[in-house]
Amino acid sequence: MPAASASGARSHAPLPFLTVPRSRAAPPGATPPYALTHASRRFTTPPPGGPSPAAKPRPSAKMAAMAAWRALRWRLLRTPGSGPARRLSTAEFPSPEEKPQFPGASADFADRLEFIQPNVISGIPIYRVMDRQGHIVSPEEDPQLPKELVLKLYKTMTLLNTMDRILYESQRQGRISFYMTNYGEEGTHVGSAAALDDTDLVFGQYREAGVLMYRGYPLDLFMAQCYGNTSDPGKGRQMPVHYGCRDRHFVTISSPLATQIPQAVGAAYAIKRADANRAVICYFGEGAASEGDAHAGFNFAATLECPIVFFCRNNGYAISTPTSEQYRGDGIAARGPGYGLLSIRVDGNDVFAVYNATKEARRRAVAENQPFLIEAMTYRIGHHSTSDDSSAYRSVDEVNYWDKQDHPISRLRHYMLNRGWWDEEEEKGWRKSSRKMVMEAFEQAERKLKPNPQLLFSDVYREMPPHLRRQRAALERHLQHYGEHYPLEHFEK
């Protein structure tokens, strides 16, 4: 039996991450098979020198020379943490007949013309720990998290869900200007957040509120940011759901799609240089993975050997564009090995699978200074945002299936019920008390004033330049003449 760690969670064998691409992605409802055991997730990188000699016939002299060359090359070329690679000279080859392999790739020769066809190779399997009814499908993969931690996971997911419903409704009533829900993706947030160290740096996109909530960000500040009131740490300058918190190591969200990816790589490289024993995690959707910044970030992370975990939420849609129109390959995880990223695909609606994969990726990223890519398969139940109507591009039946049959919250609740850790009375009580907490924070945020308009001009330069002083003076004159046309009573003096 695996040993229990100091935190109470049972340790298990390291998760092997895939290192070669496989195939084309299956459409929703016809996903690749689930991976249940370590055997189905082994490394595909060959050992130095190739397979065991016992498994092969006696080699010819030429074959022996080629094997010797491969073994020598493995020893001399770069391995993680061994320093820069060295190019071999002609004099160093074991046989005058041997030639160096091309510097851009390490591979064997093929004597038959054959193109790799993405539609005939089985897809990367989806790693999971529990099924839709909350039953553990592979006991050796059960992280054996203590009851207190599982309750925290569940309460964070449901509290986020409650906050989403109230703020979504408030936008529809005109009380805030914009909102984005996290319906259906709560497991990706909370499962990954629980696997990180508190000092690990987080670069989110705009659907990772659960990560910040798990780290203890209070409801008052969530509401203050969405209302843009005087309690907002961003002083009302950002649009709603663009959170940030220095104390909780959560970098302020950047609206332009995928810009956080190269930024996160730069931060990870700086952390590596400082030998800080920390990791960076960067969240993004499968739509953002099509941006050029994603490709640049992946390549830099691999070549600079950065301690970073790329966490892709593949929720089926890039706003209104389904995955079938976004790419033709096997999703996002299959791209990782091409860049040199150790990669894995997980069931994003299984909070334990997300936890295990993130925990292992984070551990190895720090220990080995190398990047990892996690593709979490999930589904965006809500609209993309309050500016979107998803009924224009998907059916109600499709949404209802994921909401009723494969929701991460209901799956974890089934697990807790099966264990006797939760019951219907506790569920009713928690739902009532969590809604009360959200409503109290909501009402408090609504009563507060907006920041003084003068703050538009501060915190940009150390000393305000002439052009900003002129703009500030112009605003003051405008408000003196036309102030009665603005709700200035709602702003701090």
C-alpha positions as CSV (number, residue, x, y, z in Angstrom):
1,M,0.0,0.0,0.0
2,P,1.3,3.5,-0.8
3,A,2.5,5.4,2.2
4,A,0.6,8.3,3.7
5,S,2.2,11.8,3.5
6,A,2.4,14.2,6.4
7,S,-0.6,16.0,5.1
8,G,-2.7,12.9,5.2
9,A,-2.8,12.3,1.5
10,R,-1.5,9.0,0.3
11,S,1.5,9.1,-2.1
12,H,1.6,6.9,-5.1
13,A,3.9,6.2,-8.0
14,P,4.8,9.2,-10.1
15,L,2.5,9.9,-13.0
16,P,4.3,9.2,-16.3
17,F,3.6,12.1,-18.7
18,L,3.3,11.4,-22.5
19,T,6.3,12.6,-24.5
20,V,5.2,11.9,-28.1
21,P,2.1,13.2,-30.1
22,R,-0.6,10.7,-30.9
23,S,-3.7,11.6,-33.0
24,R,-6.7,13.6,-33.9
25,A,-9.2,14.6,-31.2
26,A,-12.5,12.8,-30.9
27,P,-15.6,14.9,-31.1
28,P,-17.7,15.6,-27.9
29,G,-19.4,12.4,-26.8
30,A,-16.8,10.2,-28.5
31,T,-13.7,10.9,-26.4
32,P,-10.6,8.6,-26.3
33,P,-10.6,5.9,-23.7
34,Y,-9.9,6.7,-20.1
35,A,-6.5,5.9,-18.6
36,L,-6.9,4.0,-15.4
37,T,-3.5,2.5,-14.6
38,H,0.1,3.5,-14.8
39,A,0.7,0.9,-17.5
40,S,-1.4,2.9,-19.9
41,R,0.5,6.1,-19.2
42,R,4.1,5.0,-19.5
43,F,6.8,7.2,-20.9
44,T,7.4,6.7,-24.6
45,T,11.0,8.0,-24.6
46,P,13.3,5.1,-25.3
47,P,16.1,4.4,-22.8
48,P,19.7,5.2,-23.8
49,G,21.0,2.7,-26.3
50,G,17.5,1.5,-27.3
51,P,15.6,-1.6,-26.1
52,S,17.2,-4.3,-24.0
53,P,19.6,-6.6,-26.0
54,A,17.8,-9.6,-24.7
55,A,14.7,-8.6,-26.6
56,K,16.6,-8.4,-30.0
57,P,18.5,-10.9,-32.2
58,R,22.3,-10.8,-32.2
59,P,23.2,-7.5,-34.0
60,S,25.3,-7.1,-37.0
61,A,28.5,-5.1,-36.9
62,K,26.6,-2.1,-38.5
63,M,23.8,-2.4,-36.1
64,A,26.2,-2.6,-33.1
65,A,27.9,0.5,-34.4
66,M,24.7,2.4,-34.7
67,A,23.7,1.3,-31.1
68,A,27.0,2.5,-29.8
69,W,26.5,5.8,-31.5
70,R,23.1,6.3,-30.0
71,A,24.4,5.4,-26.5
72,L,27.3,7.9,-26.9
73,R,25.0,10.6,-28.2
74,W,22.6,10.1,-25.2
75,R,25.6,10.6,-22.8
76,L,27.0,13.7,-24.5
77,L,23.9,15.6,-25.5
78,R,22.0,17.6,-23.0
79,T,19.8,16.1,-20.4
80,P,17.6,18.1,-17.9
81,G,19.9,20.1,-15.7
82,S,23.1,18.9,-17.3
83,G,24.0,22.2,-19.0
84,P,24.3,23.2,-22.6
85,A,24.5,20.6,-25.4
86,R,27.8,19.9,-27.2
87,R,28.1,19.1,-30.9
88,L,30.2,16.1,-31.7
89,S,33.1,16.3,-34.2
90,T,33.7,13.8,-37.0
91,A,36.6,12.3,-35.1
92,E,34.4,11.3,-32.2
93,F,32.1,8.9,-34.1
94,P,32.5,5.3,-33.2
95,S,32.8,4.2,-36.9
96,P,34.0,6.1,-40.0
97,E,30.8,4.9,-41.7
98,E,28.5,6.6,-39.2
99,K,27.3,10.2,-39.8
100,P,25.9,12.6,-37.2
101,Q,22.2,12.8,-36.9
102,F,20.6,16.0,-37.9
103,P,20.9,18.7,-35.2
104,G,17.2,19.5,-35.3
105,A,15.8,16.1,-34.4
106,S,16.9,12.8,-32.9
107,A,15.3,9.9,-34.8
108,D,15.9,6.8,-36.7
109,F,15.9,6.6,-40.5
110,A,13.0,5.1,-42.4
111,D,13.4,3.4,-45.8
112,R,9.7,3.7,-46.8
113,L,7.8,6.8,-47.8
114,E,4.9,7.2,-45.2
115,F,3.2,10.2,-43.9
116,I,1.9,10.2,-40.4
117,Q,-1.9,10.3,-40.5
118,P,-3.5,11.9,-37.5
119,N,-6.9,10.2,-38.1
120,V,-5.7,6.6,-37.8
121,I,-3.8,6.7,-34.5
122,S,-5.7,6.3,-31.2
123,G,-6.0,9.5,-29.2
124,I,-4.1,10.3,-26.0
125,P,-6.1,8.6,-23.2
126,I,-7.9,10.7,-20.5
127,Y,-6.6,10.0,-17.1
128,R,-9.2,9.7,-14.4
129,V,-9.5,8.5,-10.8
130,M,-13.3,8.3,-10.2
131,D,-16.3,7.7,-12.4
132,R,-19.4,9.8,-12.7
133,Q,-21.0,8.2,-9.7
134,G,-18.0,9.1,-7.5
135,H,-16.6,5.6,-7.3
136,I,-12.8,5.2,-7.4
137,V,-12.0,3.2,-10.5
138,S,-8.4,2.5,-9.7
139,P,-7.6,2.3,-6.0
140,E,-3.9,2.8,-6.4
141,E,-4.6,6.2,-8.0
142,D,-6.8,7.4,-5.1
143,P,-5.0,10.3,-3.5
144,Q,-6.7,9.4,-0.2
145,L,-7.2,13.1,0.7
146,P,-8.3,13.7,4.3
147,K,-12.0,14.5,4.9
148,E,-11.2,18.2,5.8
149,L,-9.4,18.8,2.5
150,V,-12.2,17.1,0.5
151,L,-14.8,19.3,2.3
152,K,-12.7,22.4,1.4
153,L,-12.6,21.3,-2.2
154,Y,-16.4,20.8,-2.3
155,K,-17.3,24.0,-0.4
156,T,-15.0,26.1,-2.6
157,M,-16.6,24.7,-5.8
158,T,-20.2,25.2,-4.5
159,L,-19.4,28.7,-3.2
160,L,-18.0,29.7,-6.5
161,N,-21.1,28.3,-8.2
162,T,-23.3,30.4,-5.9
163,M,-21.3,33.5,-6.4
164,D,-21.5,33.0,-10.2
165,R,-25.3,32.7,-10.1
166,I,-25.8,35.9,-8.0
167,L,-23.3,38.0,-10.0
168,Y,-24.7,36.7,-13.3
169,E,-28.2,37.8,-12.3
170,S,-26.9,41.1,-11.0
171,Q,-25.4,41.9,-14.5
172,R,-28.7,41.0,-16.1
173,Q,-30.3,43.5,-13.8
174,G,-27.9,46.2,-14.8
175,R,-26.1,46.3,-11.5
176,I,-22.6,45.4,-12.9
177,S,-21.4,45.8,-16.4
178,F,-20.1,42.4,-17.3
179,Y,-19.6,38.9,-15.9
180,M,-18.2,35.5,-16.8
181,T,-19.4,32.3,-15.0
182,N,-17.4,29.2,-14.3
183,Y,-20.2,26.7,-14.5
184,G,-19.0,23.2,-15.2
185,E,-15.3,24.0,-14.8
186,E,-15.1,24.2,-11.0
187,G,-13.1,21.0,-10.8
188,T,-10.3,22.3,-12.9
189,H,-9.9,25.3,-10.7
190,V,-10.1,23.7,-7.3
191,G,-8.3,20.4,-8.0
192,S,-5.3,22.2,-9.4
193,A,-5.2,24.9,-6.8
194,A,-5.2,22.3,-4.0
195,A,-2.1,20.7,-5.6
196,L,0.0,23.8,-5.6
197,D,2.1,25.4,-2.9
198,D,0.7,28.6,-1.5
199,T,3.7,30.6,-2.9
200,D,3.5,29.2,-6.4
201,L,2.8,32.0,-8.9
202,V,-0.5,31.8,-10.8
203,F,-1.2,33.4,-14.2
204,G,-4.9,33.0,-14.9
205,Q,-7.0,33.8,-18.0
206,Y,-10.5,35.0,-17.1
207,R,-12.2,31.8,-15.8
208,E,-10.0,30.9,-12.8
209,A,-11.8,32.6,-10.0
210,G,-11.9,29.2,-8.1
211,V,-8.1,29.2,-7.9
212,L,-8.1,32.5,-6.1
213,M,-11.1,31.6,-4.0
214,Y,-9.4,28.4,-2.9
215,R,-6.4,30.5,-1.7
216,G,-8.6,32.4,0.6
217,Y,-9.5,35.5,-1.5
218,P,-12.5,37.0,0.4
219,L,-16.0,37.4,-1.2
220,D,-15.8,41.1,-0.3
221,L,-12.9,41.6,-2.7
222,F,-14.5,39.5,-5.5
223,M,-17.6,41.8,-5.3
224,A,-15.5,45.0,-5.0
225,Q,-13.7,44.1,-8.2
226,C,-16.8,43.4,-10.1
227,Y,-18.5,46.6,-8.8
228,G,-15.3,48.6,-9.2
229,N,-15.8,50.3,-5.9
230,T,-13.4,52.0,-3.4
231,S,-12.5,48.6,-1.9
232,D,-11.3,47.2,-5.2
233,P,-7.5,46.7,-5.1
234,G,-7.4,47.7,-8.8
235,K,-9.2,51.0,-8.0
236,G,-12.0,50.3,-10.4
237,R,-9.8,50.4,-13.5
238,Q,-10.3,46.8,-14.7
239,M,-13.5,45.4,-16.2
240,P,-15.2,42.8,-14.0
241,V,-13.7,39.3,-13.4
242,H,-10.1,40.6,-14.0
243,Y,-8.9,39.7,-10.5
244,G,-5.4,40.0,-9.1
245,C,-3.8,39.6,-5.6
246,R,-0.1,40.1,-4.8
247,D,-0.5,38.6,-1.3
248,R,-1.9,35.3,-2.8
249,H,0.6,35.2,-5.7
250,F,-2.2,35.6,-8.3
251,V,-1.1,37.9,-11.2
252,T,-3.7,40.4,-12.4
253,I,-5.6,39.0,-15.3
254,S,-4.7,40.3,-18.8
255,S,-7.6,40.6,-21.2
256,P,-5.8,40.1,-24.5
257,L,-6.0,36.4,-25.2
258,A,-3.0,34.2,-24.4
259,T,-0.7,37.1,-23.4
260,Q,-0.3,35.6,-20.0
261,I,1.5,32.5,-21.5
262,P,4.8,34.1,-22.5
263,Q,4.6,36.3,-19.4
264,A,4.3,33.2,-17.2
265,V,7.3,31.7,-18.9
266,G,9.4,34.8,-18.2
267,A,8.3,34.6,-14.5
268,A,9.2,30.9,-14.4
269,Y,12.6,31.6,-15.9
270,A,13.3,34.3,-13.3
271,I,12.2,31.9,-10.5
272,K,14.6,29.3,-11.8
273,R,17.4,31.8,-11.9
274,A,16.6,32.8,-8.3
275,D,16.5,29.1,-7.3
276,A,13.4,29.9,-5.3
277,N,11.9,26.4,-5.1
278,R,8.7,27.6,-6.6
279,A,6.7,26.9,-9.7
280,V,4.5,28.9,-12.0
281,I,1.1,27.6,-13.3
282,C,-0.4,29.2,-16.3
283,Y,-4.1,28.7,-17.2
284,F,-5.7,29.1,-20.6
285,G,-8.4,27.7,-22.8
286,E,-8.0,25.5,-25.9
287,G,-8.9,28.6,-28.0
288,A,-6.0,30.6,-26.5
289,A,-3.7,27.7,-27.5
290,S,-4.3,28.7,-31.1
291,E,-2.7,32.1,-30.5
292,G,0.9,32.7,-31.5
293,D,1.8,33.6,-27.9
294,A,1.0,30.0,-26.9
295,H,3.5,28.6,-29.4
296,A,6.2,31.1,-28.4
297,G,5.6,30.4,-24.7
298,F,5.8,26.6,-25.1
299,N,9.0,26.8,-27.1
300,F,10.7,29.3,-24.7
301,A,9.6,27.2,-21.6
302,A,11.1,24.0,-23.1
303,T,14.4,25.5,-24.4
304,L,15.0,27.6,-21.2
305,E,13.9,24.6,-19.0
306,C,11.5,26.6,-16.9
307,P,9.6,25.2,-13.8
308,I,6.1,25.9,-15.2
309,V,2.9,23.9,-15.5
310,F,0.8,24.9,-18.5
311,F,-2.9,24.1,-17.6
312,C,-5.2,24.1,-20.6
313,R,-9.0,23.9,-19.9
314,N,-10.4,22.3,-23.1
315,N,-14.1,23.1,-22.5
316,G,-15.2,22.5,-26.1
317,Y,-15.7,26.1,-27.3
318,A,-13.5,29.1,-28.0
319,I,-16.4,31.5,-27.4
320,S,-18.7,30.3,-30.2
321,T,-16.2,28.2,-32.1
322,P,-16.4,24.5,-31.4
323,T,-13.2,22.4,-31.1
324,S,-14.1,20.7,-34.4
325,E,-13.5,24.0,-36.2
326,Q,-10.5,25.0,-34.1
327,Y,-8.0,22.3,-34.8
328,R,-7.6,19.0,-36.7
329,G,-5.0,17.3,-34.4
330,D,-5.5,15.4,-31.2
331,G,-6.4,18.3,-29.0
332,I,-3.8,20.3,-27.1
333,A,-1.8,17.7,-25.1
334,A,-0.6,16.1,-28.4
335,R,1.2,19.4,-29.2
336,G,3.3,19.3,-26.1
337,P,5.9,16.6,-27.0
338,G,6.7,18.5,-30.2
339,Y,7.9,21.4,-28.1
340,G,9.6,19.3,-25.5
341,L,6.8,19.5,-22.9
342,L,5.9,16.5,-20.8
343,S,2.2,16.2,-21.4
344,I,-0.9,14.5,-20.0
345,R,-4.7,14.6,-20.7
346,V,-7.0,14.4,-17.7
347,D,-10.7,14.3,-16.9
348,G,-11.3,17.9,-15.8
349,N,-14.6,17.0,-14.2
350,D,-12.7,14.6,-11.9
351,V,-11.2,16.8,-9.1
352,F,-8.9,13.9,-8.0
353,A,-7.5,13.4,-11.4
354,V,-6.8,17.1,-11.7
355,Y,-5.2,17.1,-8.3
356,N,-2.9,14.1,-9.0
357,A,-1.7,15.4,-12.3
358,T,-1.1,18.9,-11.1
359,K,0.7,17.7,-7.9
360,E,3.1,15.5,-9.8
361,A,3.7,18.0,-12.6
362,R,4.4,20.7,-10.0
363,R,6.8,18.5,-8.1
364,R,8.8,17.5,-11.1
365,A,8.8,21.0,-12.6
366,V,10.5,22.3,-9.5
367,A,12.8,19.3,-9.0
368,E,13.9,18.9,-12.6
369,N,13.4,22.4,-14.0
370,Q,11.3,21.4,-16.9
371,P,7.8,22.4,-18.2
372,F,4.7,20.3,-18.2
373,L,1.4,20.6,-20.1
374,I,-1.9,19.4,-18.7
375,E,-5.0,19.3,-20.9
376,A,-8.1,19.1,-18.7
377,M,-11.1,17.9,-20.7
378,T,-14.2,19.6,-19.4
379,Y,-17.3,21.5,-20.6
380,R,-18.4,25.1,-20.4
381,I,-22.0,24.9,-19.2
382,G,-22.6,28.6,-19.0
383,H,-22.5,31.2,-21.8
384,H,-19.0,32.5,-22.7
385,S,-19.9,35.7,-20.9
386,T,-22.9,38.0,-20.4
387,S,-22.2,39.3,-23.9
388,D,-22.8,35.9,-25.4
389,D,-25.9,33.7,-26.1
390,S,-24.7,30.2,-26.6
391,S,-28.1,29.0,-27.8
392,A,-27.1,30.4,-31.2
393,Y,-24.4,27.7,-31.7
394,R,-25.2,24.7,-29.4
395,S,-28.3,22.9,-28.3
396,V,-30.1,23.0,-25.0
397,D,-29.9,19.2,-24.9
398,E,-26.1,19.3,-25.1
399,V,-25.8,21.7,-22.3
400,N,-28.3,19.8,-20.1
401,Y,-26.4,16.6,-20.6
402,W,-23.2,18.0,-19.1
403,D,-25.1,19.9,-16.4
404,K,-27.1,16.9,-15.2
405,Q,-25.0,13.9,-16.1
406,D,-21.3,14.9,-15.8
407,H,-20.9,17.9,-13.5
408,P,-17.8,18.0,-11.3
409,I,-19.7,19.2,-8.3
410,S,-22.2,16.3,-8.4
411,R,-19.4,13.8,-8.9
412,L,-17.5,15.0,-5.8
413,R,-20.8,15.1,-3.9
414,H,-21.4,11.4,-4.8
415,Y,-17.9,10.5,-3.5
416,M,-18.6,12.3,-0.2
417,L,-22.0,10.6,0.1
418,N,-20.5,7.2,-0.6
419,R,-18.0,7.8,2.2
420,G,-20.5,9.0,4.7
421,W,-18.8,12.4,4.8
422,W,-21.9,14.4,3.7
423,D,-25.7,14.1,3.7
424,E,-28.7,15.9,2.4
425,E,-29.2,18.0,5.5
426,E,-25.7,19.2,5.4
427,E,-26.1,20.0,1.7
428,K,-29.2,22.1,2.4
429,G,-27.6,23.9,5.3
430,W,-24.4,24.7,3.3
431,R,-26.3,25.9,0.3
432,K,-28.3,28.3,2.5
433,S,-25.4,29.6,4.5
434,S,-23.2,30.0,1.4
435,R,-25.9,32.0,-0.4
436,K,-26.2,34.2,2.7
437,M,-22.5,34.9,2.7
438,V,-22.5,35.9,-1.0
439,M,-25.5,38.1,-0.6
440,E,-24.0,39.9,2.3
441,A,-20.8,40.6,0.4
442,F,-22.9,41.6,-2.6
443,E,-25.1,44.1,-0.7
444,Q,-22.0,45.6,1.0
445,A,-20.3,46.1,-2.4
446,E,-23.3,47.7,-3.9
447,R,-23.5,50.4,-1.1
448,K,-19.9,51.5,-1.5
449,L,-18.9,54.5,-3.6
450,K,-16.9,54.4,-6.9
451,P,-13.2,55.6,-6.7
452,N,-12.5,59.3,-7.3
453,P,-12.2,59.9,-11.1
454,Q,-8.8,61.6,-10.4
455,L,-7.4,58.1,-9.9
456,L,-7.5,57.6,-13.6
457,F,-4.3,59.5,-13.9
458,S,-2.3,58.0,-11.0
459,D,-0.1,54.9,-10.7
460,V,1.1,55.1,-14.3
461,Y,4.3,57.3,-13.9
462,R,6.4,58.1,-10.9
463,E,5.9,61.7,-11.7
464,M,2.9,62.8,-13.8
465,P,4.1,64.0,-17.2
466,P,2.7,67.2,-18.8
467,H,0.3,65.5,-21.2
468,L,-1.5,63.7,-18.3
469,R,-1.6,66.9,-16.3
470,R,-3.3,68.6,-19.2
471,Q,-5.8,65.7,-19.5
472,R,-6.6,65.8,-15.8
473,A,-7.2,69.6,-16.0
474,A,-9.5,69.1,-19.0
475,L,-11.5,66.5,-17.1
476,E,-11.9,68.9,-14.1
477,R,-13.1,71.7,-16.4
478,H,-15.6,69.4,-18.1
479,L,-17.0,68.2,-14.8
480,Q,-17.3,71.8,-13.6
481,H,-19.5,72.7,-16.6
482,Y,-21.4,69.5,-17.1
483,G,-21.2,67.7,-13.7
484,E,-25.0,67.7,-13.3
485,H,-25.2,65.2,-16.2
486,Y,-23.1,62.6,-14.3
487,P,-23.9,60.6,-11.2
488,L,-21.1,62.2,-9.2
489,E,-22.8,61.4,-6.0
490,H,-21.8,57.8,-6.5
491,F,-18.1,58.6,-6.7
492,E,-15.7,59.3,-3.8
493,K,-14.8,63.0,-3.5
